[in-house]
Amino acid sequence: MTKKTNLDERQELILLDIEHKACWLAFWGLLVAILAQEVIYGGELRYVAGEWIVFMLLCVYMLHGCMKNGIWDRRLQPDNKTNALASLGAGAVVGVVCFMMVMRRADNLKIAGYAGVFAGIFTAVLCFAALSISAARYRKKLQEAEKEPEE
């Protein structure tokens, strides 16, 4: 059962494209705002709590919706190479942010360097594990969908 709409099919597609772009603008905008505030305010949760809650709700909703419907990505493949590159990127961003935060507080290049490297490696490993588990669940969901008899 579909709900009544005032839009024709072309307008529906245009609206979906607008909503798609707006969602990703909000996602990346929130992430940049959170990271900038972390660096500026020194990692105090009270400054980023609202943005963090909205960002996490958006992440969980998108992850659940995609996994439930067997969708991975338009262009990227759920393989180890893609997962490794994405994990290294996330690790690099977290490492740089952590380095800047520690450098700001401790003003010690060696300590800040170790903190940045450790945080980056830890993030990359956790991100790779999460992506690998998600990719495995995606492939399993895809196989189950292909096995279901068509009516």
Phi, psi and omega in degrees: 000123180257149178278149179295138179227152178267002184256147172274179185299320179297315179295323177300315179296319178297316179297318177299320178295318177298314179297320178300310181295321179296320179298313180290329175297316178296316181301304183289327177296316177297317180298315179296317179298318179296312181296319179296317179292326176300316181289316184291313185264005174075028172081022178278123185301327184299335181278339184238005186301315181296312179297321181295319179296313180297317180299315180293321176298318178297316179298312182296317180297313181295318179297312181298314181299316180292315182294321180297325184260008176067040180246131177257291181196159179291321188242326185275147178260147179278067181237171184296325181296311179297316179299319180294316180295316179296320180293319178295320177298314179297318179298320179295316180297313180296320179299316180294315179297316179297317178303313182295321180294315181290320179298322180295320183276314187269334183053039179230112186299320182295311180296316180297321178297312178299317180298316180296316180294314180298312181297320180295314180294315180300315179297316181298318180294313179296319179295317179297318178297315180296317179294322179294318177295317179296319179296320179295318177296322178297313180297321178296317179296321179295318178296319178297321180293325179287332180282336183295134179292139179277142181258000000 
